[in-house]
Amino acid sequence: MGSTPIILSALVILSLSASCSPQTETQPPPPAARTTTVNVTRAKPATIERNLDYTGTTRPLKVVSLRSQATGQLLNLLVDVGDEVQLGQILARVDDRLLATVVRQEKAALSSLEAELARARIEVSNAEIELERLQLQYQQDKNDAERLQKLALEGAIPLQQGETAQTAAAVALKAVNSARSRIKVEEQVVAAIIGRIAAQKSVIAQEQQRQAYAILKSPATGIVIEKLKEPGDLVSIGDEVLKIGDFQQVKVVVLLSELDLKTINLGQKVNVSLDAFGERNFSGRITRIFPLSQGTARRIPVEIALPNGDGLIKGGLLARVRFNNNSAPQVIVPETAIVGQGESSAIFVLSESNSQVEKRPVRLGQALDGQVEIITGLEPGERFVVNSSKPLQNGEKVRVSILSNP
């Protein structure tokens, strides 16, 4: 029984010491709000320097078709592909025997008309001679009538004899007038035949021209690049026989990206290299920018002309065209500064007064080697965020790092 009080005393002491000892458990302090650190720089205008390289094929600047203007069998071709030809040079012939026959027939008809004209002119001449005779006869009858009428009035001859003389003079006058009318009719016949002769000569000229079309002459100076008919073929009016290329200049047509269209201008000089000539460069000039794009890729055909007076450049050669970058300076930023894609692209612009950032939509241009053009949305001199320690929100306050550009 003596040990019981000792145990109770020990329990009391332990209880008191537990109740009097300080608490060791503490609550952690709330975390302090952290400001996002950003690297910023100032927007400056610049140009993305990049080579605009495209490939195409050399072609003659102009291609002219030699077409048949007559119907018949092609008798011969005097040239072949690759031959040089001159303007007006005879290149081929079409069988013209039927045309020649028609020309002869029309000339025979002309000869007949000319003979008829000669006869009509003789008739005019005869009528004029007859008129002269009748005029003399009338003058004689008139004089006789005047003389006999005077004698009849004097009683030297019967009155009836004088009247008969006057009647003969009147008849002679009518014959003169009739002869004059006949001359006019014969002259009208002559004029009509002359008109028919003129029309016949026109017909002959037309038929001769058709016959001349059987001789095919070169419509231009150049090189034969294609032969579409062979001797013995039947050709009709309008059929292509040869194609002739003008190689005084050659052209290269390349399909330009619509994004690069703003960097070129009509008349702009470009560098062209041809694999056939190794490292040699040729100077070309943009002569045409086509108004319509091609295909779903929206490629714009652009034509470049190259001088080729010495005929060194042939058709069908691979050409590499390099355009100079003539784009105007734009604001250039690192691609890391852009958030979002496409129509949702934006950039964070730093306010100079309160260290807040503004999320501003931008329209992007060309991109190269980690740099991108800003077409709209950012002005030169404004400070923008290049990168940040964590994603940003519009209107958020930030801390500018010491690595930022002023």
TIDO-594913 format. One record per residue (C-alpha): x, y, z; residue in one letter. Coordinates in steps of 0.25 Angstrom, whole numbers, padded with zeros to 4 digits, always signed. Layout:
BEGIN
XYZa
...
REM end
This chain:
BEGIN
+0000+0000+0000m
+0012+0009+0002g
+0015+0010-0013s
+0002+0015-0017t
+0004+0030-0013p
+0017+0030-0020i
+0011+0026-0033i
+0000+0036-0032l
+0010+0047-0029s
+0017+0044-0041a
+0005+0044-0050l
+0001+0058-0044v
+0015+0063-0047i
+0014+0058-0062l
+0001+0064-0064s
+0005+0077-0059l
+0017+0078-0067s
+0009+0074-0080a
-0001+0085-0077s
+0010+0095-0075c
+0019+0092-0087s
+0018+0102-0099p
+0012+0097-0113q
+0023+0094-0123t
+0013+0093-0136e
+0013+0106-0144t
+0005+0110-0157q
+0013+0113-0169p
+0013+0128-0174p
+0005+0131-0187p
+0013+0132-0199p
+0017+0145-0204a
+0011+0150-0218a
+0022+0149-0229r
+0023+0159-0240t
+0026+0152-0254t
+0039+0156-0260t
+0040+0159-0274v
+0051+0162-0284n
+0047+0174-0293v
+0052+0182-0305t
+0049+0194-0313r
+0042+0192-0327a
+0051+0197-0338k
+0048+0197-0353p
+0056+0187-0362a
+0056+0178-0374t
+0056+0163-0374i
+0068+0160-0383e
+0065+0147-0391r
+0067+0143-0405n
+0054+0140-0413l
+0059+0129-0422d
+0049+0122-0432y
+0051+0113-0444t
+0046+0113-0458g
+0049+0109-0473t
+0054+0118-0484t
+0044+0121-0495r
+0045+0130-0508p
+0039+0143-0505l
+0029+0142-0516k
+0024+0130-0524v
+0018+0131-0538v
+0010+0121-0545s
+0012+0119-0560l
-0002+0115-0565r
-0007+0111-0579s
-0015+0121-0586q
-0019+0111-0597a
-0025+0097-0598t
-0017+0086-0604g
-0006+0076-0603q
+0007+0081-0596l
+0017+0079-0607l
+0030+0082-0599n
+0036+0088-0586l
+0049+0095-0588l
+0053+0096-0574v
+0054+0087-0561d
+0053+0089-0546v
+0065+0097-0542g
+0067+0104-0555d
+0068+0120-0555e
+0058+0127-0564v
+0057+0141-0568q
+0044+0150-0570l
+0038+0147-0584g
+0047+0134-0586q
+0040+0123-0594i
+0038+0112-0585l
+0028+0102-0592a
+0019+0101-0604r
+0004+0096-0606v
+0000+0089-0619d
-0006+0101-0627d
-0010+0094-0640r
-0025+0096-0638l
-0022+0111-0634l
-0014+0113-0646a
-0025+0107-0655t
-0035+0117-0649v
-0025+0128-0652v
-0024+0124-0666r
-0039+0123-0668q
-0041+0137-0662e
-0030+0143-0671k
-0037+0136-0683a
-0050+0143-0679a
-0043+0156-0678l
-0038+0155-0692s
-0052+0152-0697s
-0056+0165-0690l
-0045+0173-0696e
-0048+0168-0710a
-0063+0172-0708e
-0058+0186-0703l
-0050+0187-0716a
-0062+0184-0724r
-0071+0194-0716a
-0061+0205-0719r
-0061+0202-0734i
-0076+0203-0733e
-0074+0217-0727v
-0064+0221-0737s
-0074+0216-0749n
-0085+0224-0742a
-0077+0236-0742e
-0073+0235-0756i
-0087+0233-0760e
-0091+0246-0752l
-0081+0254-0760e
-0086+0249-0773r
-0101+0252-0769l
-0097+0266-0764q
-0091+0269-0778l
-0103+0263-0784q
-0112+0272-0776y
-0104+0284-0779q
-0105+0281-0794q
-0120+0279-0793d
-0122+0292-0785k
-0114+0300-0795n
-0122+0294-0806d
-0135+0297-0799a
-0132+0311-0797e
-0127+0313-0811r
-0139+0306-0817l
-0149+0313-0808q
-0144+0327-0813k
-0145+0323-0827l
-0159+0318-0825a
-0163+0331-0818l
-0157+0338-0831e
-0166+0329-0840g
-0153+0323-0846a
-0157+0309-0842i
-0170+0303-0837p
-0174+0305-0823l
-0175+0290-0820q
-0160+0288-0824q
-0156+0298-0813g
-0165+0291-0803e
-0159+0277-0806t
-0145+0283-0804a
-0149+0287-0790q
-0155+0274-0787t
-0142+0267-0791a
-0134+0277-0781a
-0143+0273-0770a
-0141+0258-0772v
-0126+0260-0772a
-0127+0268-0759l
-0134+0256-0752k
-0124+0246-0758a
-0113+0255-0751v
-0120+0254-0738n
-0122+0239-0739s
-0107+0238-0741a
-0104+0246-0729r
-0113+0237-0721s
-0106+0224-0726r
-0093+0230-0722i
-0097+0232-0708k
-0103+0217-0707v
-0090+0212-0713e
-0082+0220-0703e
-0090+0214-0691q
-0087+0200-0697v
-0073+0203-0696v
-0074+0209-0682a
-0081+0196-0677a
-0070+0187-0683i
-0059+0195-0677i
-0066+0193-0663g
-0067+0178-0666r
-0053+0178-0669i
-0049+0185-0656a
-0057+0175-0649a
-0051+0164-0656q
-0037+0169-0653k
-0041+0169-0638s
-0045+0155-0639v
-0032+0151-0646i
-0024+0159-0635a
-0031+0151-0624q
-0029+0138-0631e
-0014+0141-0633q
-0013+0145-0618q
-0020+0132-0614r
-0009+0125-0623q
+0002+0133-0617a
-0003+0128-0603y
+0001+0114-0608a
+0015+0119-0605i
+0017+0119-0590l
+0027+0130-0586k
+0032+0133-0572s
+0024+0143-0564p
+0036+0146-0555a
+0051+0145-0553t
+0054+0134-0543g
+0056+0119-0541i
+0047+0107-0545v
+0043+0101-0532i
+0032+0091-0536e
+0028+0085-0549k
+0013+0081-0550l
+0011+0076-0564k
+0020+0068-0574e
+0021+0068-0589p
+0009+0060-0595g
-0001+0065-0584d
-0014+0071-0588l
-0015+0085-0582v
-0027+0094-0581s
-0028+0109-0579i
-0023+0112-0565g
-0016+0099-0562d
-0002+0101-0555e
+0010+0096-0562v
+0021+0102-0554l
+0024+0109-0541k
+0035+0120-0541i
+0041+0125-0529g
+0047+0139-0527d
+0060+0137-0519f
+0065+0152-0520q
+0059+0151-0506q
+0056+0140-0497v
+0046+0139-0485k
+0045+0132-0472v
+0031+0130-0465v
+0032+0127-0451v
+0020+0125-0441l
+0022+0135-0430l
+0016+0133-0416s
+0006+0143-0413e
+0013+0147-0400l
+0025+0151-0409d
+0017+0159-0419l
+0019+0172-0411k
+0034+0171-0412t
+0035+0172-0427i
+0031+0183-0437n
+0029+0183-0452l
+0042+0187-0459g
+0050+0182-0448q
+0064+0176-0451k
+0066+0161-0446v
+0078+0152-0447n
+0076+0139-0455v
+0085+0127-0455s
+0084+0116-0465l
+0090+0102-0461d
+0094+0100-0475a
+0104+0112-0473f
+0110+0108-0460g
+0112+0120-0451e
+0109+0131-0461r
+0098+0141-0458n
+0089+0148-0467f
+0082+0161-0465s
+0067+0160-0467g
+0055+0170-0465r
+0041+0167-0460i
+0032+0170-0473t
+0019+0165-0468r
+0012+0161-0455i
-0001+0153-0458f
-0014+0158-0452p
-0019+0144-0448l
-0013+0134-0439s
-0012+0119-0442q
-0016+0107-0434g
-0020+0106-0419t
-0006+0110-0415a
-0009+0124-0421r
+0003+0125-0429r
+0005+0138-0438i
+0011+0136-0452p
+0023+0146-0454v
+0030+0148-0467e
+0044+0152-0468i
+0051+0156-0481a
+0066+0153-0484l
+0073+0160-0496p
+0078+0149-0505n
+0084+0156-0517g
+0095+0146-0520d
+0085+0135-0519g
+0093+0128-0508l
+0081+0124-0499i
+0072+0113-0505k
+0058+0109-0501g
+0055+0099-0491g
+0067+0102-0481l
+0065+0102-0466l
+0066+0116-0461a
+0068+0120-0446r
+0062+0134-0444v
+0067+0142-0432r
+0058+0154-0428f
+0064+0166-0420n
+0057+0168-0407n
+0051+0182-0409n
+0041+0182-0398s
+0039+0194-0390a
+0045+0193-0375p
+0035+0188-0365q
+0035+0185-0350v
+0043+0172-0348i
+0041+0164-0335v
+0046+0151-0330p
+0036+0140-0332e
+0037+0137-0317t
+0029+0150-0315a
+0017+0145-0323i
+0006+0138-0315v
-0005+0131-0323g
-0006+0127-0337q
-0012+0132-0350g
-0023+0142-0348e
-0021+0141-0333s
-0006+0145-0333s
-0003+0156-0322a
+0008+0162-0315i
+0010+0168-0301f
+0013+0183-0301v
+0019+0189-0289l
+0013+0202-0283s
+0024+0213-0280e
+0016+0218-0268s
+0011+0207-0260n
+0019+0194-0264s
+0006+0188-0269q
+0006+0179-0281v
-0005+0181-0292e
-0008+0169-0301k
-0010+0175-0315r
-0014+0167-0327p
-0004+0168-0339v
-0004+0164-0354r
+0009+0156-0358l
+0017+0157-0370g
+0029+0150-0375q
+0037+0141-0365a
+0051+0136-0366l
+0062+0131-0356d
+0053+0133-0344g
+0049+0147-0348q
+0036+0152-0353v
+0030+0164-0359e
+0019+0172-0352i
+0010+0178-0362i
+0000+0185-0353t
-0001+0185-0337g
+0012+0190-0333l
+0019+0204-0336e
+0034+0207-0336p
+0039+0212-0322g
+0029+0204-0314e
+0034+0194-0304r
+0029+0179-0305f
+0032+0166-0297v
+0041+0157-0304v
+0039+0146-0294n
+0034+0144-0279s
+0036+0135-0268s
+0022+0130-0269k
+0010+0133-0277p
+0005+0147-0277l
-0009+0153-0276q
-0015+0166-0282n
-0013+0177-0272g
-0003+0169-0263e
+0008+0177-0256k
+0022+0171-0259v
+0036+0174-0255r
+0046+0177-0266v
+0059+0168-0265s
+0073+0175-0265i
+0076+0167-0278l
+0065+0176-0286s
+0069+0186-0296n
+0066+0200-0292p
REM end
